[in-house]
Amino acid sequence: MSEKDQSLKELSLIDVASALKLLGDKTRLAIVSLLSEQECCVCEFVEIFNMSQPAISQHLRKMRDLGIVKEQKKGQWVFYSLNNESDYYEIIKDLLKRIPSQREKIDGLDERGFRIICD
């Protein structure tokens, strides 16, 4: 058994259930899919999902608290990326293989000129 397989087995049932419950929300799952392609700023998610900044920040905070995403501050902006060192990363990769790509959401931002609105 590989080291990664062993680390997956070490996750408790409660931990995996918590991660899956968190990712059971379609907005959070879409965010994770987008982050699997590239880092994004909160303001980009606000535009993509047509949601308020506090609502997006709440989704991201929950995922950050579980270690699924990580954040990096650049000036006054906060950029998020998928945490490939997370205990849940392999599970997330498997989930993402089974859902449609969300790439068109980022492409739509590009087309409307909103891709880098927070620079």
Rosetta silent file (secondary structure, phi, psi, omega in degrees, C-alpha in Angstrom):
SEQUENCE: MSEKDQSLKELSLIDVASALKLLGDKTRLAIVSLLSEQECCVCEFVEIFNMSQPAISQHLRKMRDLGIVKEQKKGQWVFYSLNNESDYYEIIKDLLKRIPSQREKIDGLDERGFRIICD
SCORE:     score description
SCORE:     0.000 S_00000001
   1 L     0.000  134.302 -178.376    0.000    0.000    0.000 S_00000001
   2 L   -72.726  163.221  179.607    1.407    3.413   -0.929 S_00000001
   3 H   -61.402  -38.517  178.998    2.077    6.129    1.640 S_00000001
   4 H   -65.480  -41.461  178.232   -0.789    8.249    0.237 S_00000001
   5 H   -60.935  -40.278  178.757   -3.217    5.327    0.522 S_00000001
   6 H   -65.020  -40.851 -178.844   -2.186    4.879    4.155 S_00000001
   7 H   -65.899  -33.422  176.482   -2.669    8.573    4.923 S_00000001
   8 H   -66.527  -38.911  179.512   -6.178    8.407    3.450 S_00000001
   9 H   -66.641  -24.975 -177.556   -7.020    5.449    5.673 S_00000001
  10 L   -76.847  -14.327  177.177   -5.864    7.411    8.724 S_00000001
  11 L   -69.511  137.601  179.934   -8.596   10.018    8.288 S_00000001
  12 L   -76.515  158.265  176.943  -11.452    9.402   10.657 S_00000001
  13 H   -57.703  -40.156  179.818  -14.950    8.751    9.431 S_00000001
  14 H   -64.617  -42.759  179.639  -16.042   11.973   11.141 S_00000001
  15 H   -63.561  -45.585 -179.665  -13.325   14.009    9.388 S_00000001
  16 H   -65.928  -41.340  178.405  -14.189   12.648    5.950 S_00000001
  17 H   -61.740  -40.049  178.390  -17.916   13.138    6.598 S_00000001
  18 H   -63.431  -43.476  179.324  -17.253   16.761    7.610 S_00000001
  19 H   -64.896  -43.506 -179.675  -15.249   17.418    4.444 S_00000001
  20 H   -67.438  -36.671  176.399  -17.874   15.797    2.232 S_00000001
  21 H   -62.957  -43.637  178.860  -20.652   17.724    3.972 S_00000001
  22 H   -61.324  -42.913 -178.813  -18.741   20.958    3.374 S_00000001
  23 H   -81.040   -4.311  176.953  -18.231   20.080   -0.300 S_00000001
  24 L   -72.858  -12.274  176.236  -21.872   19.034   -0.614 S_00000001
  25 L   -81.859  127.913 -173.540  -22.727   22.700   -1.132 S_00000001
  26 H   -64.359  -32.887  177.968  -22.786   23.419   -4.881 S_00000001
  27 H   -67.388  -45.673  179.740  -21.179   26.856   -4.497 S_00000001
  28 H   -65.222  -39.021  178.698  -18.287   25.496   -2.435 S_00000001
  29 H   -65.189  -39.828  177.079  -17.831   22.579   -4.813 S_00000001
  30 H   -65.396  -39.908  177.571  -17.764   24.981   -7.772 S_00000001
  31 H   -60.657  -46.058  179.418  -15.239   27.180   -5.943 S_00000001
  32 H   -61.005  -41.565  178.212  -12.987   24.169   -5.335 S_00000001
  33 H   -61.547  -44.449  177.971  -13.273   23.220   -9.003 S_00000001
  34 H   -62.222  -42.192 -179.096  -12.288   26.739  -10.062 S_00000001
  35 H   -69.899  -20.155  177.169   -9.376   26.756   -7.621 S_00000001
  36 H   -70.730  -18.204  179.375   -8.137   23.461   -9.008 S_00000001
  37 H   -95.513  -37.158 -179.908   -7.416   25.376  -12.227 S_00000001
  38 L  -170.687  161.215  177.165   -5.970   28.610  -10.796 S_00000001
  39 L   -71.697  152.731  179.878   -5.969   30.911   -7.812 S_00000001
  40 E  -139.271  154.286  176.509   -8.764   33.451   -7.578 S_00000001
  41 E   -91.396  152.620  177.224   -9.524   36.580   -5.637 S_00000001
  42 H   -52.800  -42.400 -177.118  -12.646   36.931   -3.507 S_00000001
  43 H   -61.583  -30.204  177.632  -13.840   39.704   -5.822 S_00000001
  44 H   -70.182  -39.413  177.069  -13.760   37.291   -8.770 S_00000001
  45 H   -65.980  -37.147  177.076  -15.987   34.817   -6.922 S_00000001
  46 H   -56.982  -45.270 -179.463  -18.376   37.664   -6.081 S_00000001
  47 H   -69.620  -44.352 -177.673  -18.693   38.365   -9.807 S_00000001
  48 H   -62.400  -46.608 -173.305  -18.878   34.698  -10.871 S_00000001
  49 H   -95.993   -2.954 -178.942  -21.558   33.665   -8.374 S_00000001
  50 L    52.100   48.512 -179.762  -23.370   37.009   -8.179 S_00000001
  51 L  -123.705  163.536  178.355  -23.190   36.817   -4.386 S_00000001
  52 L   -71.907  155.546  177.624  -22.174   39.309   -1.743 S_00000001
  53 H   -59.534  -43.219  177.753  -18.566   39.503   -0.607 S_00000001
  54 H   -61.090  -36.255  179.215  -19.510   38.420    2.961 S_00000001
  55 H   -66.637  -44.218  177.904  -21.314   35.329    1.617 S_00000001
  56 H   -63.579  -44.528 -179.711  -18.330   34.324   -0.531 S_00000001
  57 H   -60.662  -36.076  177.950  -15.938   35.000    2.346 S_00000001
  58 H   -63.895  -45.418  177.081  -18.039   32.749    4.604 S_00000001
  59 H   -58.745  -47.485 -177.709  -17.781   29.864    2.101 S_00000001
  60 H   -66.483  -37.656  178.890  -14.026   30.380    1.780 S_00000001
  61 H   -61.719  -43.788  179.521  -13.524   30.668    5.551 S_00000001
  62 H   -60.756  -42.488 -179.818  -15.224   27.299    6.113 S_00000001
  63 H   -72.257  -35.586  177.170  -12.993   25.644    3.521 S_00000001
  64 H   -66.016  -42.113 -179.987   -9.876   27.399    4.838 S_00000001
  65 H   -60.674  -32.092  177.948  -10.680   26.302    8.406 S_00000001
  66 H   -86.381   -8.552  178.037  -10.787   22.679    7.225 S_00000001
  67 L    87.894    9.785 -178.221   -7.563   23.169    5.260 S_00000001
  68 L   -74.569  -37.283  177.415   -9.097   22.585    1.841 S_00000001
  69 E  -121.907  160.265  174.677   -8.066   25.999    0.534 S_00000001
  70 E  -127.811  157.645 -178.014   -5.280   28.368    1.457 S_00000001
  71 E  -121.946  153.210  176.844   -5.095   32.113    1.205 S_00000001
  72 E  -139.870  127.317  178.779   -2.405   34.571    0.277 S_00000001
  73 E   -87.111  133.894  175.442   -2.649   38.307    0.779 S_00000001
  74 E  -129.599   98.561 -173.934   -1.420   40.534   -2.019 S_00000001
  75 L    66.562 -128.845  179.902   -1.780   44.119   -0.902 S_00000001
  76 L   -88.277   -3.609 -175.891   -5.383   44.625    0.172 S_00000001
  77 E   -99.465  150.500  177.153   -6.600   41.602   -1.785 S_00000001
  78 E  -116.849  123.111  178.327   -6.839   38.000   -0.659 S_00000001
  79 E  -106.843  141.477 -179.196   -6.262   35.257   -3.215 S_00000001
  80 E  -114.935  148.755  175.233   -7.295   31.662   -2.648 S_00000001
  81 E  -143.288  160.571  177.536   -5.895   28.435   -4.031 S_00000001
  82 E   -71.430  135.090 -178.908   -6.552   24.755   -3.526 S_00000001
  83 L   -87.530   99.380 -177.825   -4.372   23.353   -0.750 S_00000001
  84 L   -76.345    1.099  174.601   -2.617   20.389   -2.356 S_00000001
  85 L  -103.681    4.013  179.515   -1.100   19.510    1.032 S_00000001
  86 L   -66.329  148.091  174.373   -4.514   19.066    2.648 S_00000001
  87 L   -60.270  -23.875 -175.543   -5.403   15.707    4.153 S_00000001
  88 L   -96.612    1.662 -172.506   -8.446   15.832    1.874 S_00000001
  89 H   -58.060  -44.611 -178.927   -6.629   16.657   -1.353 S_00000001
  90 H   -64.418  -38.296  177.210   -6.782   13.145   -2.838 S_00000001
  91 H   -64.276  -43.961 -179.917  -10.509   12.912   -2.086 S_00000001
  92 H   -62.385  -44.123  177.901  -11.051   16.321   -3.694 S_00000001
  93 H   -57.502  -42.480  178.400   -9.084   15.299   -6.797 S_00000001
  94 H   -63.485  -43.799  178.570  -11.316   12.239   -7.149 S_00000001
  95 H   -60.347  -43.774 -176.055  -14.473   14.340   -6.762 S_00000001
  96 H   -65.993  -25.790  176.786  -13.305   16.858   -9.349 S_00000001
  97 H   -68.768  -19.160 -171.980  -12.796   14.095  -11.925 S_00000001
  98 L  -106.934    4.704  178.274  -16.498   13.316  -11.648 S_00000001
  99 L  -122.593  157.207  178.904  -18.025   16.776  -12.042 S_00000001
 100 L   -64.682  146.215  175.966  -18.172   19.140  -15.022 S_00000001
 101 L   -61.477  147.080  177.289  -15.388   21.683  -15.324 S_00000001
 102 L  -104.109   11.309 -175.442  -16.240   25.174  -14.128 S_00000001
 103 H   -53.361  -33.442 -177.976  -13.692   26.752  -16.471 S_00000001
 104 H   -62.056  -24.479  177.764  -16.395   28.581  -18.424 S_00000001
 105 H   -67.557  -41.985  177.073  -17.035   30.745  -15.358 S_00000001
 106 H   -69.941  -40.839  178.064  -13.467   32.074  -15.452 S_00000001
 107 H   -60.018  -38.221  178.066  -13.631   32.403  -19.234 S_00000001
 108 H   -63.596  -37.678  175.872  -16.787   34.476  -18.822 S_00000001
 109 H   -62.836  -44.340  178.380  -14.935   36.829  -16.467 S_00000001
 110 H   -58.006  -47.252 -177.570  -12.188   37.199  -19.059 S_00000001
 111 H   -62.250  -35.514 -179.874  -14.692   37.966  -21.803 S_00000001
 112 H   -87.618   -2.075  178.384  -16.390   40.650  -19.702 S_00000001
 113 L    78.696   20.593 -178.355  -13.056   42.139  -18.636 S_00000001
 114 L  -105.197    5.379 -173.955  -13.509   41.282  -14.947 S_00000001
 115 L   -60.250  -40.897 -176.985  -10.766   38.674  -14.562 S_00000001
 116 L  -120.486   54.375 -175.978   -8.313   40.923  -12.780 S_00000001
 117 L   -77.286   -7.747 -175.734  -10.625   43.487  -11.217 S_00000001
 118 L  -109.114   16.422  175.667   -8.750   43.513   -7.938 S_00000001
 119 L   -80.197    0.000    0.000   -5.297   44.577   -9.110 S_00000001
